Amino acid sequence: MGVLISGVEPNSRAAHLGILPGDMLMKINGHDIEDVLDYRFYMTEEELQLSLVRSGKAFSHRIHKRLDEDTGLEFETYLMDKQHSCRNKCIFCFIDQLPEGMRDSLYFKDDDSRLSFLFGNYITLTNLTEHETQRIISMHISPINISVHTTNPDLRCKMMNNRFAGESLSVLQRLAQAGIRMHCQLVLCPEINDREELDRTMNDLGQLVPMLESVDGVPVGITRHRQGLTPLRPYTQQEAADVVRKMEAMGDLMMERHGIRVFYPADEFYLKAEIPLPGDEFYGDYLQLENGVGLMALLNSQFDQALEDCTQKPSGSRITLATGTAAAPFIQGLVERAKAKWRMLNAEVVPVVNSFFGDTIDVAGLVIGGDLINQLKGKTGAILLIPTVMLRREGDLFLDGISVEQAESALGVRIIPVQVDGEELVNALLL
């Protein structure tokens, strides 16, 4: 085993000991080092015994350091290992619905427990080895984010096209008994894992509370590129309302029993059902914001507070706000409240129809640069505000590889990406 050292920080503890790039780090204090989790867990001690190999010869060094001090070792990748890919062929997988010709990174399906802990990614448990399960428990790696979808073993196997998908559900109970906190996700598909199956899943998962802290339900995304795959369809208004009702009722029950809501429908379900979003207090600590749960409620309360506190006035620039068709009415409501305070505010909301993925995809995070350019050319103000979720994490490219600079040039406007944050949105309206 062991991991390859790619660099050594100058003047670090490791540099002073003569450790070199190309050396292999094998153990810390007798513990095997396979990847970033081993390294981060075992290097926190003040006294470290490093076991290394150079050109086939073993040697060791002792390091004395502060608890919060790094050794100075650098590795080729952050994980010190290849990222683990998904072994499933889920019937609802969005990546399988992507057209050809997009960035290579978009086609990679990750299913890596290390990324779950480090960055909040979701795992399915289907490629989690017994060694990895034991490591999570012994190191008390917590919380872990898990894509469950259903607790019916047979149905889970069918939905994930993996004959081991049902067996892996047993890991949930083991993690809960070991005191590992969990957050779970359900991708819900009409007439497949909702209705009675959703009741079963929520009842089963409810037995894992309080170690299970949150469960969100999100509707399946259907693109127009879904050829040769399991027939699926979007939710109707009534079906979305039924999901909201079921998950809210189970959340109420968890509040009575445990004092935490646990079960939350994603904002998309409320929008599809045309049901008013719950207030800020409904979402507690907003444990599922990354999955679009409570995002709009938080934005709403932040916006109102920032608007009330703001003592500046808009400059008078003509501002256009672009977003997906689902959120456009909500964003329009925020702008109308701003106009009530500032009559001189010159701002309009423009929903961008997703012609690339299909109009069934209505969220802002999947709007591509090409659709933005084609639909807004000659129709925007001098300033175009877009939510940062339209761009990749680095903030420079849309999903189709078009850069912010290219979009600015094509539209002849200044584009300002805005975080989904009420105060930042208010400040952007002042430009």
N, C-alpha and C positions, 0 to 999 in steps of 0.2 A: 504494500500500500504506500502511503506517504504522498506528499504533495511537492511539486517542483517550485523552488524559490526563484522567481524571475528578477527580483531586484532587492537591494538592501538600502534603506534610507541612510544617507550620510549622517555621521555623528550619532547614530542610534546605538542602542545597547548591542544589537546584533552586529553592526559594523565594527564596533570596538573589539568584538570577539573574533573578527576575521571571517565571519560567515559570508559566503559569496553567492552571487547569482549562479544557478545551475546546481547548487546543493539541493538535496532532497530532505525535507523535514519529515521524519518518520513518527516520532512520539513526543509528547510533552508530559513530563512527570509519569512516564510509563504508559500513557494512554495513546492508542493509535490515532493518528491524524489523517482523516480521509477528505475533509472538506471544511468549508467556512464555519459550520456549526461546531465541529470538534475544536477548531482553532480558537474561536471566540469564547467557547466555554472554558477551556483548560488554560488559556493564557491570562486569565484574570488574577491568578495567584501572584503573590509578591515574589516568590522564589520558584523559578522554573528550571527543570532539567530537560534540555533539548537534545533529542537523539537524532543525528543526521547521517547522511551518506554522501560522500563525494568520490566520484570516479570509482564506485564500487566498494569503497572503504568506509566503514562505520566510525563515527567519532561523536563526541558529545560536548556540550557547553552548559554551564550553569549561569543563569541570569538572575540578578536581584533587581527588582524594580518596584515602582509604586503600583497600587492596585489598578489605577486608571491609566497606566502608561502602556503603550504598545511596545512590542519588541523591535519594530523597525523592519520586519520582513514584509516583502511585497510578493504578490502572486499573479500569475498570468491572467486569471479571471477572478472575478469577485467570489464566485462559488468555489474556486480552486478545483473545479471539476466541470464536466459538461452538464448543461441544464437537462433535467429529466423531462422527456416528452410524454404526452398522453398516449395510452395504449387502447383507448376506447374509440368507438365509432358511433357516438351519440346521435340519435335520430334528429336532434334539434341543433346540432353543432353549427354555430354561425360561420366558422372558418370554412366548413365544407360548402357554404353557400357563396363564397367569394368568387368573383370572376378571375380569369387569368390576367397577368400583367401588372399586379400590384407589388409593393415592396416585399421582398422575400421574408422579412421578419413577421409579416402579418399572417403567414401561413403556418407558423410554428405553433403547435398546441402544447403548452406547458402543463405539467402535472407534477410539481416539485414541492415536497413538504418544506424544504428549506426556504423557498420563496414565500410560502404561506406565512411562516414566522417572521421573515425579514421584511417582506413588502406587502403582505396582506393578500397574496394570490390565493385562489381557491384550488383545492386538490380533491380528487375523487376517491382516494384510498385504494384504488385498484392496482396501483403499482408500488404500494407501500410495503416494503419487505418486513419480515419479523424483526430483523436487526434495526431497521429504521423506527419501527413502532416502539421497540424497547428503548431506543436512544431518546425518543421524544419523552417517554415516561421517566427515564432515569435522569435526564438533564432538566426535566420539567419545562420543556419548551412549550410556551403558552403565550397567547392563544393560537389555535390552529383553525384555519378557515376551510370548510368542507362543503363540496357540492354533493348534496344528498339526492334531491329530485323526488325520491320516493323511498319509503322504508319497506315496501313490498318487494321481497327478494327476487321473485320471478319477474315482476314488472321492471325492476331496476336492471336486470340482465338484458331484457328486451330493449329498454330505452337506451342503454349504453352499449349494446351489442358486444357484451363481454360476459362470458359465462361465470366469471368470478365476482361480478359486481355485487351480487346478493350476499356472498360470503363476507365481503369486506365491511359490511355494515356492523359486524361484531366489534370492529375496532372502536366504534363510537362509544359503546358501553365500557370498554377497557380504558379509554381516555378519560371518560367521566369518573370512573372509579379511582383513577390515579390522580384526580384533581387537576386535570388539564382543561382549561377554559376553551370553549368552542363557539364558533359562529358558523351557521349553516345557510346554504342557498338552495332554493327550489326553482328550477326553470320549469314553469308550468305550461303544459300543452293541452289545448281543449280536448275533452273527452278521453284523455289518456291518463294523466296523473293528477287531475283535479277532482272535483265532486267527492264521491265516497273515498277515493284514493287519497285525496288531500286530507280528509278527516282522519284517515288511518295514520298518515304520515305525521300529522300534527300531534295526535294522541301518543304515538310512539316516541316522538322527539320530546314531548312534554315530560316524559319520565326521566329525562337527562338533566332537567333544570335542578339546581342552579348552575351546574358547570356548563350547560348549554345556555349561553347568554342572549343569543338572538338568532332568528330565522327569518329570512326574507323570501318573498315569492315574487318572481319576475316573469312577465309574459314572454313566450317564445318569440324570437324575431324571425320573420319570414322575408327573404329577399326574392327578387324576380329571377335570380340566377339559380334557383333551387330546382335543378333538373336531375332526374334519376334518383331522387332521394325519397325517403318515407313521406307519404302525403301528410302534410300538416297545413293548418290554416290559422289565421289570427283570431283573437278573441272578439266576440260580439260585445256590444254594450252590456247586455243582460248578463252574459257569462262573466264579464269582468266585475260586474256588480256583485255577483254571487261569490266570487273569490274574495272580494273586499269584505263582504259580510262574514264569511267563514273565518277569515284570518283575524278580523277585529274581535269576533266572539271568542276565539281561542285566546287572543291577547288579553281580553277582559278576564277570562278564567285564570290565566297565569298571574295577572295583577292581584286577584283575590287570594290565590294560593301562595305566591312567592314575592309579591311586591314589585315584580318586573314584568313588562309586557311580553317580551320575547318574540312574538310573532307579528310581522309587519308586511303588508302588501307594498310593493314598490309604487312610487308616484305614478308610473305608467298605468297601473291598474285604475287608479282614481281618475286619471285623465280619460282613459278609454270608457270607463263607466259613467263619466260626466257627473261624478260625485265630488262635492267640495273636499278639498284636502283638509286633514286634521290640523289642529293648531300646534304651535311650537311645543307645548307640554306633552303631547301625545308620544313624542319620539325619545323622551328621556335624554340619554347621553349620545344620541345619534350614532349608534353602533354600526349602522349599515349605510352610511352616506355614500361610500364608494359604489354601491350598487343602486344608487338612485332612490334610497329610502329616506324620506324626510328632507331631501335636498331643497325642494321648493318651499317647504314650511320654514326652514332655516333662512333661506334667501329672503323670504317675505318679511320675517321679523327683523333681520339685519337691515334690510332696505328701509323699513319704516323708522327704525331707530336712527339710522344714519341720516335720513331725510329730515327728521325732526331736529337733529343736532346741527345740521349744516347751516352755516351762516353766510356762505358764499352764494353767488348767483351765476347761472349759466352765461357763457360768453356770447351766445347767439349763433354759434356755428350750427349748420344743418347736420344732424346726427342720424345715422341709420343703424338700427340694431337688427342683425340677422340671427335667426335661430331656426330650429326645426319646427315643423308644423304642429307638433304636440304641445310644445311649451309656448308657442306664439301668443295665444290668448292670455296666458298668465303673465308673460313679460309685458304685454300691452297694458294689463291692469297696473303694473308697477309704474310704467311710463305715464299713465293717466293720473296717478296719484302725484307724481312729480310735477306734471303740468298744472295740477290744482294749486301747488305751492308756487311754481314759477311759470307765470303765464307767457313769458318770453321764450320758454324752452321749445326748441325746434327739433323734435325727435319723432321718428316713426319706426315701427316694428315691421320687419319684412320676413314672413315665413319662407323658408327655402324648401321646396318640394324635392324629395330625394328621387330623382330620375335615374340615378346610377344604380342604387340598390332596389328601387321600386318604392311606390308611394305608401306601401305598408310599413316601411321603415321611416319613422317620423321623429326620431330623437336627434338632438343637435349634435351629439357626439359622433354621428355617422354621416354628417353632411360633408361632401367632398369639395375640394377647391374648384373643380370643373363646374359643378352645379351652382356654386356660389357666383362664379364669374358669369356663366351663361344667363342666370336669372336676374342678376343685379346690374348688369352692364348698362350704364346710362340712367340708372334709377336710384342712385344713392346720393347721400349728402357728401360733404367734404371729408367727413369722418365716418368710418364704418366700424362698429363694435361687433366683435364676434366672441362667443364664449371659448375659453381656452380648451374645452373638451373637444373642440373640432380639430385640434392639433395633437400631434404625438407628444410624448412626455417632454421632449426637448423644446417644444414650443415653436418649431420652425416649419413643419410640413403637415399638410392635410393628408388624409388617407390615400389619396391618389398620387401622392408624391409632389404635388404642386406646393411651392414654398409661399410663405406670406408675402415675400417681395415680388414674386411672380404675379400673385393675385392683385397686389397693389398696382403693379404696372398695367395689368390688363384692365382694371377698373378705373384707374386714374384717381384713386382715393388713398387716404391714409387709413390703414387697418390697425386697429388696436385690440389685441386679445385681452379679454377681461375674465378674471377668475370668477367662478360662481360664488360670489360674495357680495352681500348687499351694500356694504360700505364702498367697495371698489366700484360697483356699478353706479352708485350715486356720484362718486368722484369723476367717473368717466362722462357722465351726463353734463358735467360742468365745463368740459373742454370747448 
